[in-house]
Amino acid sequence: LYGSTINQLSVILMRVTATGSGTVLARIVRLIDEAQGNRAPIQAQADRIASVFAPIVLMLSAITFILWVALDPEEEFKQKIYTAIMSAISVIVVACPCALGLA
């Protein structure tokens, strides 16, 4: 007998073979909990690298913005800001392509 079985006209006799923590569903839930609780060693290394990589990329992006505003020969300020923003965003997108998808 499976979940959502409908009996319309007769009596159903069934035998329970497992209950509670002995069911297949309970074992699946337990396996998922164990898998989510354990972290792979490579995941810890990736976290350490990301904790350094992300701030460095943001710092390089800010430096790019500042340099483009300061050194761009364009006279119009709006154009300088536009070029600086596009360049800073380009640094982030090249370094972290998934940042574009997250945005």
N, C-alpha and C positions, 0 to 999 in steps of 0.2 A: 504494500500500500504506500503510495507516494503522496506528498503534499498536494493539496488542492484536488484530490480525487473526489468525484461526486457520485454518490449512490442514490439513485432515484426510486428503485422499486423493491429492493430486497435487503435482507440482513447481511452484514459483512462480519465474518469471523476473522480475527487477525491475531497473530502471535507476536509479542514484542520481543525482539532479540537483543536490543541494546537501548539504554535510556541515558539521558544526561550526558556525562563526560565520555561515555562509551560509544557514542554515535560517530558516524563518519563526519558529520558537520562539525562536531566538537573537536575532532582531531584536526580538521582543516583549519579551524579558527586558532587552535593552539599552535600549529605550524606557522601560520601567518604571524602571530604574535612573536614567536621566537625569531623569525626571519627579520621582522622589523626592529627587534630589540638588539640584534647583533649588527655591528658595523664592520665592514670589510677593512682590512689594513690599508688598502689603497685609498679608501674614502678619507681616512684620517690624514694621509699625505696630501690628498687633493685639497682638503680644508686648510692645511698649513700653507700650501702654495697660494691658494685663493686669498688668504688673509693678507698676504704681501702683494700679490699681483694687482688686485683691484685698486688699492690706494695708490700704487705707483702709476697705473693707467690714468686714474683721475687727476693725479698731480701733473702728469705729462700733458693731459688735455688742458688743464688750467694754464700751464706754462705756454702751450701753443696759442691759447686765446690771448694771453697778455702780450706775447711777442708779436702776434699779427696786429693787434691794436697799436702797439708802440712803433713797429717798424714798417707797416704798410705805407707805401708812398701815396696811396689814394688820399685826396684832399677832403672828400666828403666823409663826415663822421659815420653816417648811416651805412655807407658802403664798407667802411673799415669794420664796423661791428658785425655786419652780415658775413663778411669774409672770415672774420675771427671765429664766429659761432660755427660756421660750416666746417672750418678747419678743426676746431676742437671736437665737434661731433664725429668728424672723420677719424680722428685718432681713437675715439672710443669704439667706433664700429669696426675698425680694422683690428684692434686689439681684442675686442670681445664681440664677435658677430651675434651672439645670442642676445646681447643687450638690445639690439634693434627689434628682435622678436618679442622681448619682454615689454618694450615700450609700446 
